[in-house]
Amino acid sequence: MNGISEYEFFSAAACRDKKVGNCPQVAVNVPGVVALRDSERPDTIVTMTPDQWTTLADAIKAGEFDLSA
């Protein structure tokens, strides 16, 4: 697997405010890999393929993981 140092993580615009605590971060700079991490636990990285990322994003948008329900 790719080393942690290879990933260039970015936070969503809403998380770039210094008042916001931890945020999910995403890296897409390694071909064929989407890497995710929590800014408070940067050494724990979850990786997936771009197709898996699309499936996850579509499910989130469709409300499949709505925690308010």
Biopython code that builds the backbone (N, CA, C, O; Angstrom):
import numpy as np
from Bio.PDB.StructureBuilder import StructureBuilder

atoms = [
    (1, "MET", "N", (0.834, -1.187, 0.000)),
    (1, "MET", "CA", (0.000, 0.000, 0.000)),
    (1, "MET", "C", (0.874, 1.244, 0.000)),
    (1, "MET", "O", (2.045, 1.191, 0.375)),
    (2, "ASN", "N", (0.315, 2.324, -0.409)),
    (2, "ASN", "CA", (1.042, 3.588, -0.479)),
    (2, "ASN", "C", (1.342, 4.114, 0.917)),
    (2, "ASN", "O", (0.576, 3.888, 1.853)),
    (3, "GLY", "N", (2.455, 4.812, 1.048)),
    (3, "GLY", "CA", (2.833, 5.400, 2.323)),
    (3, "GLY", "C", (2.021, 6.637, 2.638)),
    (3, "GLY", "O", (1.526, 7.319, 1.741)),
    (4, "ILE", "N", (1.889, 6.918, 3.919)),
    (4, "ILE", "CA", (1.119, 8.073, 4.364)),
    (4, "ILE", "C", (1.652, 9.362, 3.756)),
    (4, "ILE", "O", (0.877, 10.253, 3.408)),
    (5, "SER", "N", (2.958, 9.466, 3.626)),
    (5, "SER", "CA", (3.549, 10.711, 3.141)),
    (5, "SER", "C", (3.190, 11.004, 1.688)),
    (5, "SER", "O", (3.359, 12.136, 1.236)),
    (6, "GLU", "N", (2.702, 10.021, 0.953)),
    (6, "GLU", "CA", (2.333, 10.240, -0.438)),
    (6, "GLU", "C", (1.028, 11.002, -0.596)),
    (6, "GLU", "O", (0.801, 11.628, -1.632)),
    (7, "TYR", "N", (0.174, 10.961, 0.408)),
    (7, "TYR", "CA", (-1.144, 11.569, 0.294)),
    (7, "TYR", "C", (-1.095, 13.059, 0.606)),
    (7, "TYR", "O", (-0.406, 13.499, 1.527)),
    (8, "GLU", "N", (-1.832, 13.813, -0.173)),
    (8, "GLU", "CA", (-1.980, 15.251, 0.060)),
    (8, "GLU", "C", (-3.436, 15.474, 0.460)),
    (8, "GLU", "O", (-4.320, 15.542, -0.395)),
    (9, "PHE", "N", (-3.678, 15.586, 1.762)),
    (9, "PHE", "CA", (-5.034, 15.683, 2.282)),
    (9, "PHE", "C", (-5.541, 17.118, 2.274)),
    (9, "PHE", "O", (-4.788, 18.071, 2.476)),
    (10, "PHE", "N", (-6.853, 17.241, 2.031)),
    (10, "PHE", "CA", (-7.529, 18.534, 2.043)),
    (10, "PHE", "C", (-8.830, 18.397, 2.805)),
    (10, "PHE", "O", (-9.456, 17.338, 2.797)),
    (11, "SER", "N", (-9.233, 19.466, 3.462)),
    (11, "SER", "CA", (-10.511, 19.522, 4.170)),
    (11, "SER", "C", (-11.511, 20.279, 3.319)),
    (11, "SER", "O", (-11.134, 21.083, 2.466)),
    (12, "ALA", "N", (-12.787, 20.017, 3.554)),
    (12, "ALA", "CA", (-13.840, 20.777, 2.889)),
    (12, "ALA", "C", (-13.738, 22.239, 3.318)),
    (12, "ALA", "O", (-13.201, 22.541, 4.384)),
    (13, "ALA", "N", (-14.247, 23.129, 2.499)),
    (13, "ALA", "CA", (-14.173, 24.563, 2.783)),
    (13, "ALA", "C", (-14.759, 24.904, 4.148)),
    (13, "ALA", "O", (-14.225, 25.767, 4.845)),
    (14, "ALA", "N", (-15.844, 24.246, 4.541)),
    (14, "ALA", "CA", (-16.478, 24.522, 5.833)),
    (14, "ALA", "C", (-15.572, 24.180, 7.003)),
    (14, "ALA", "O", (-15.759, 24.709, 8.099)),
    (15, "CYS", "N", (-14.610, 23.319, 6.797)),
    (15, "CYS", "CA", (-13.714, 22.880, 7.869)),
    (15, "CYS", "C", (-12.422, 23.691, 7.940)),
    (15, "CYS", "O", (-11.609, 23.467, 8.837)),
    (16, "ARG", "N", (-12.223, 24.599, 7.042)),
    (16, "ARG", "CA", (-10.970, 25.361, 7.027)),
    (16, "ARG", "C", (-10.961, 26.495, 8.038)),
    (16, "ARG", "O", (-9.924, 27.121, 8.259)),
    (17, "ASP", "N", (-12.107, 26.765, 8.656)),
    (17, "ASP", "CA", (-12.202, 27.781, 9.698)),
    (17, "ASP", "C", (-11.496, 27.253, 10.943)),
    (17, "ASP", "O", (-11.764, 26.129, 11.367)),
    (18, "LYS", "N", (-10.615, 28.029, 11.526)),
    (18, "LYS", "CA", (-9.840, 27.606, 12.705)),
    (18, "LYS", "C", (-10.733, 27.293, 13.908)),
    (18, "LYS", "O", (-10.304, 26.591, 14.824)),
    (19, "LYS", "N", (-11.977, 27.807, 13.920)),
    (19, "LYS", "CA", (-12.892, 27.557, 15.024)),
    (19, "LYS", "C", (-13.484, 26.149, 14.964)),
    (19, "LYS", "O", (-14.000, 25.648, 15.962)),
    (20, "VAL", "N", (-13.410, 25.516, 13.801)),
    (20, "VAL", "CA", (-13.954, 24.172, 13.627)),
    (20, "VAL", "C", (-12.915, 23.173, 14.113)),
    (20, "VAL", "O", (-11.729, 23.300, 13.811)),
    (21, "GLY", "N", (-13.370, 22.181, 14.866)),
    (21, "GLY", "CA", (-12.446, 21.170, 15.396)),
    (21, "GLY", "C", (-12.040, 20.171, 14.331)),
    (21, "GLY", "O", (-11.568, 20.545, 13.258)),
    (22, "ASN", "N", (-12.223, 18.917, 14.633)),
    (22, "ASN", "CA", (-11.807, 17.884, 13.701)),
    (22, "ASN", "C", (-12.706, 17.858, 12.470)),
    (22, "ASN", "O", (-13.887, 18.200, 12.538)),
    (23, "CYS", "N", (-12.132, 17.452, 11.358)),
    (23, "CYS", "CA", (-12.852, 17.377, 10.099)),
    (23, "CYS", "C", (-12.364, 16.191, 9.289)),
    (23, "CYS", "O", (-11.207, 15.786, 9.403)),
    (24, "PRO", "N", (-13.246, 15.634, 8.470)),
    (24, "PRO", "CA", (-12.767, 14.620, 7.546)),
    (24, "PRO", "C", (-11.888, 15.278, 6.491)),
    (24, "PRO", "O", (-12.131, 16.413, 6.079)),
    (25, "GLN", "N", (-10.880, 14.560, 6.068)),
    (25, "GLN", "CA", (-9.978, 15.055, 5.036)),
    (25, "GLN", "C", (-9.877, 13.998, 3.936)),
    (25, "GLN", "O", (-9.946, 12.798, 4.201)),
    (26, "VAL", "N", (-9.715, 14.465, 2.708)),
    (26, "VAL", "CA", (-9.677, 13.579, 1.547)),
    (26, "VAL", "C", (-8.426, 13.866, 0.733)),
    (26, "VAL", "O", (-8.015, 15.016, 0.577)),
    (27, "ALA", "N", (-7.831, 12.800, 0.219)),
    (27, "ALA", "CA", (-6.696, 12.926, -0.714)),
    (27, "ALA", "C", (-7.028, 12.139, -1.976)),
    (27, "ALA", "O", (-7.468, 10.991, -1.906)),
    (28, "VAL", "N", (-6.814, 12.760, -3.116)),
    (28, "VAL", "CA", (-7.066, 12.087, -4.393)),
    (28, "VAL", "C", (-5.854, 12.195, -5.329)),
    (28, "VAL", "O", (-5.978, 12.008, -6.540)),
    (29, "ASN", "N", (-4.699, 12.495, -4.765)),
    (29, "ASN", "CA", (-3.516, 12.720, -5.589)),
    (29, "ASN", "C", (-2.793, 11.443, -6.000)),
    (29, "ASN", "O", (-1.910, 11.500, -6.857)),
    (30, "VAL", "N", (-3.131, 10.297, -5.424)),
    (30, "VAL", "CA", (-2.512, 9.030, -5.804)),
    (30, "VAL", "C", (-3.452, 8.344, -6.795)),
    (30, "VAL", "O", (-4.590, 8.039, -6.439)),
    (31, "PRO", "N", (-3.014, 8.098, -8.010)),
    (31, "PRO", "CA", (-3.896, 7.509, -9.024)),
    (31, "PRO", "C", (-4.555, 6.215, -8.549)),
    (31, "PRO", "O", (-3.894, 5.322, -8.019)),
    (32, "GLY", "N", (-5.871, 6.135, -8.751)),
    (32, "GLY", "CA", (-6.619, 4.942, -8.412)),
    (32, "GLY", "C", (-6.964, 4.792, -6.952)),
    (32, "GLY", "O", (-7.508, 3.763, -6.553)),
    (33, "VAL", "N", (-6.657, 5.812, -6.127)),
    (33, "VAL", "CA", (-6.904, 5.722, -4.682)),
    (33, "VAL", "C", (-7.562, 7.008, -4.189)),
    (33, "VAL", "O", (-7.138, 8.112, -4.532)),
    (34, "VAL", "N", (-8.604, 6.842, -3.380)),
    (34, "VAL", "CA", (-9.166, 7.945, -2.611)),
    (34, "VAL", "C", (-8.861, 7.607, -1.161)),
    (34, "VAL", "O", (-9.227, 6.534, -0.680)),
    (35, "ALA", "N", (-8.196, 8.512, -0.467)),
    (35, "ALA", "CA", (-7.809, 8.285, 0.924)),
    (35, "ALA", "C", (-8.589, 9.236, 1.821)),
    (35, "ALA", "O", (-8.757, 10.412, 1.497)),
    (36, "LEU", "N", (-9.062, 8.718, 2.950)),
    (36, "LEU", "CA", (-9.825, 9.501, 3.919)),
    (36, "LEU", "C", (-9.164, 9.401, 5.281)),
    (36, "LEU", "O", (-8.585, 8.372, 5.629)),
    (37, "ARG", "N", (-9.256, 10.478, 6.047)),
    (37, "ARG", "CA", (-8.788, 10.451, 7.433)),
    (37, "ARG", "C", (-9.528, 11.513, 8.224)),
    (37, "ARG", "O", (-10.160, 12.407, 7.661)),
    (38, "ASP", "N", (-9.436, 11.398, 9.539)),
    (38, "ASP", "CA", (-9.987, 12.374, 10.473)),
    (38, "ASP", "C", (-8.814, 13.266, 10.878)),
    (38, "ASP", "O", (-7.744, 12.760, 11.219)),
    (39, "SER", "N", (-8.999, 14.569, 10.846)),
    (39, "SER", "CA", (-7.894, 15.477, 11.156)),
    (39, "SER", "C", (-7.350, 15.281, 12.572)),
    (39, "SER", "O", (-6.195, 15.615, 12.838)),
    (40, "GLU", "N", (-8.167, 14.742, 13.486)),
    (40, "GLU", "CA", (-7.692, 14.490, 14.847)),
    (40, "GLU", "C", (-6.940, 13.167, 14.969)),
    (40, "GLU", "O", (-6.259, 12.933, 15.968)),
    (41, "ARG", "N", (-7.057, 12.302, 13.963)),
    (41, "ARG", "CA", (-6.341, 11.019, 13.951)),
    (41, "ARG", "C", (-5.683, 10.829, 12.589)),
    (41, "ARG", "O", (-6.060, 9.926, 11.842)),
    (42, "PRO", "N", (-4.711, 11.663, 12.259)),
    (42, "PRO", "CA", (-4.141, 11.659, 10.910)),
    (42, "PRO", "C", (-3.385, 10.391, 10.520)),
    (42, "PRO", "O", (-3.125, 10.168, 9.338)),
    (43, "ASP", "N", (-3.033, 9.566, 11.490)),
    (43, "ASP", "CA", (-2.310, 8.330, 11.151)),
    (43, "ASP", "C", (-3.245, 7.191, 10.756)),
    (43, "ASP", "O", (-2.786, 6.162, 10.259)),
    (44, "THR", "N", (-4.538, 7.358, 10.967)),
    (44, "THR", "CA", (-5.513, 6.335, 10.581)),
    (44, "THR", "C", (-6.130, 6.741, 9.253)),
    (44, "THR", "O", (-6.870, 7.722, 9.173)),
    (45, "ILE", "N", (-5.820, 5.983, 8.221)),
    (45, "ILE", "CA", (-6.253, 6.315, 6.863)),
    (45, "ILE", "C", (-7.055, 5.161, 6.289)),
    (45, "ILE", "O", (-6.662, 3.999, 6.393)),
    (46, "VAL", "N", (-8.175, 5.495, 5.688)),
    (46, "VAL", "CA", (-9.015, 4.524, 4.986)),
    (46, "VAL", "C", (-8.877, 4.821, 3.498)),
    (46, "VAL", "O", (-8.999, 5.970, 3.073)),
    (47, "THR", "N", (-8.622, 3.782, 2.713)),
    (47, "THR", "CA", (-8.498, 3.984, 1.273)),
    (47, "THR", "C", (-9.584, 3.211, 0.538)),
    (47, "THR", "O", (-10.084, 2.194, 1.020)),
    (48, "MET", "N", (-9.935, 3.712, -0.630)),
    (48, "MET", "CA", (-10.905, 3.055, -1.495)),
    (48, "MET", "C", (-10.631, 3.445, -2.936)),
    (48, "MET", "O", (-9.848, 4.353, -3.214)),
    (49, "THR", "N", (-11.281, 2.748, -3.835)),
    (49, "THR", "CA", (-11.143, 3.083, -5.255)),
    (49, "THR", "C", (-12.049, 4.269, -5.570)),
    (49, "THR", "O", (-12.968, 4.558, -4.804)),
    (50, "PRO", "N", (-11.809, 4.951, -6.672)),
    (50, "PRO", "CA", (-12.718, 6.031, -7.066)),
    (50, "PRO", "C", (-14.163, 5.548, -7.245)),
    (50, "PRO", "O", (-15.097, 6.283, -6.925)),
    (51, "ASP", "N", (-14.359, 4.332, -7.749)),
    (51, "ASP", "CA", (-15.720, 3.798, -7.888)),
    (51, "ASP", "C", (-16.381, 3.604, -6.524)),
    (51, "ASP", "O", (-17.565, 3.899, -6.359)),
    (52, "GLN", "N", (-15.627, 3.115, -5.561)),
    (52, "GLN", "CA", (-16.163, 2.953, -4.208)),
    (52, "GLN", "C", (-16.499, 4.308, -3.594)),
    (52, "GLN", "O", (-17.506, 4.442, -2.899)),
    (53, "TRP", "N", (-15.662, 5.309, -3.848)),
    (53, "TRP", "CA", (-15.913, 6.673, -3.363)),
    (53, "TRP", "C", (-17.222, 7.203, -3.943)),
    (53, "TRP", "O", (-18.029, 7.797, -3.229)),
    (54, "THR", "N", (-17.426, 6.986, -5.231)),
    (54, "THR", "CA", (-18.653, 7.440, -5.887)),
    (54, "THR", "C", (-19.868, 6.758, -5.286)),
    (54, "THR", "O", (-20.888, 7.406, -5.051)),
    (55, "THR", "N", (-19.773, 5.458, -5.034)),
    (55, "THR", "CA", (-20.869, 4.723, -4.416)),
    (55, "THR", "C", (-21.169, 5.274, -3.034)),
    (55, "THR", "O", (-22.333, 5.470, -2.684)),
    (56, "LEU", "N", (-20.134, 5.527, -2.244)),
    (56, "LEU", "CA", (-20.316, 6.091, -0.905)),
    (56, "LEU", "C", (-20.943, 7.481, -0.976)),
    (56, "LEU", "O", (-21.906, 7.766, -0.265)),
    (57, "ALA", "N", (-20.405, 8.337, -1.823)),
    (57, "ALA", "CA", (-20.931, 9.703, -1.943)),
    (57, "ALA", "C", (-22.394, 9.695, -2.391)),
    (57, "ALA", "O", (-23.201, 10.473, -1.882)),
    (58, "ASP", "N", (-22.738, 8.828, -3.335)),
    (58, "ASP", "CA", (-24.125, 8.729, -3.792)),
    (58, "ASP", "C", (-25.045, 8.270, -2.663)),
    (58, "ASP", "O", (-26.158, 8.777, -2.520)),
    (59, "ALA", "N", (-24.578, 7.307, -1.859)),
    (59, "ALA", "CA", (-25.382, 6.816, -0.733)),
    (59, "ALA", "C", (-25.589, 7.911, 0.306)),
    (59, "ALA", "O", (-26.681, 8.049, 0.857)),
    (60, "ILE", "N", (-24.554, 8.682, 0.571)),
    (60, "ILE", "CA", (-24.676, 9.784, 1.532)),
    (60, "ILE", "C", (-25.674, 10.815, 1.020)),
    (60, "ILE", "O", (-26.547, 11.267, 1.761)),
    (61, "LYS", "N", (-25.542, 11.180, -0.240)),
    (61, "LYS", "CA", (-26.456, 12.161, -0.841)),
    (61, "LYS", "C", (-27.896, 11.671, -0.809)),
    (61, "LYS", "O", (-28.817, 12.475, -0.665)),
    (62, "ALA", "N", (-28.105, 10.365, -0.942)),
    (62, "ALA", "CA", (-29.443, 9.782, -0.950)),
    (62, "ALA", "C", (-30.008, 9.615, 0.463)),
    (62, "ALA", "O", (-31.157, 9.201, 0.618)),
    (63, "GLY", "N", (-29.224, 9.928, 1.487)),
    (63, "GLY", "CA", (-29.695, 9.862, 2.864)),
    (63, "GLY", "C", (-29.563, 8.491, 3.513)),
    (63, "GLY", "O", (-30.139, 8.263, 4.577)),
    (64, "GLU", "N", (-28.826, 7.580, 2.904)),
    (64, "GLU", "CA", (-28.691, 6.236, 3.473)),
    (64, "GLU", "C", (-28.007, 6.226, 4.837)),
    (64, "GLU", "O", (-28.204, 5.300, 5.624)),
    (65, "PHE", "N", (-27.213, 7.239, 5.117)),
    (65, "PHE", "CA", (-26.488, 7.294, 6.383)),
    (65, "PHE", "C", (-26.939, 8.490, 7.218)),
    (65, "PHE", "O", (-26.140, 9.069, 7.954)),
    (66, "ASP", "N", (-28.194, 8.855, 7.107)),
    (66, "ASP", "CA", (-28.738, 9.998, 7.826)),
    (66, "ASP", "C", (-28.772, 9.665, 9.317)),
    (66, "ASP", "O", (-29.553, 8.815, 9.744)),
    (67, "LEU", "N", (-27.950, 10.313, 10.093)),
    (67, "LEU", "CA", (-27.864, 10.045, 11.527)),
    (67, "LEU", "C", (-28.959, 10.748, 12.330)),
    (67, "LEU", "O", (-29.129, 10.482, 13.520)),
    (68, "SER", "N", (-29.692, 11.635, 11.684)),
    (68, "SER", "CA", (-30.743, 12.354, 12.408)),
    (68, "SER", "C", (-32.037, 11.552, 12.455)),
    (68, "SER", "O", (-32.978, 11.950, 13.141)),
    (69, "ALA", "N", (-32.103, 10.449, 11.751)),
    (69, "ALA", "CA", (-33.347, 9.646, 11.708)),
    (69, "ALA", "C", (-33.512, 8.845, 12.971)),
    (69, "ALA", "O", (-34.493, 8.115, 13.115)),
]
sb = StructureBuilder()
sb.init_structure("model")
sb.init_model(0)
sb.init_chain("A")
sb.init_seg("    ")
for serial, (resi, resn, name, xyz) in enumerate(atoms, 1):
    if name == "N":
        sb.init_residue(resn, " ", resi, " ")
    sb.init_atom(name, np.array(xyz, "f"), 0.0, 1.0, " ", f" {name:<3s}", serial, name[0])
structure = sb.get_structure()
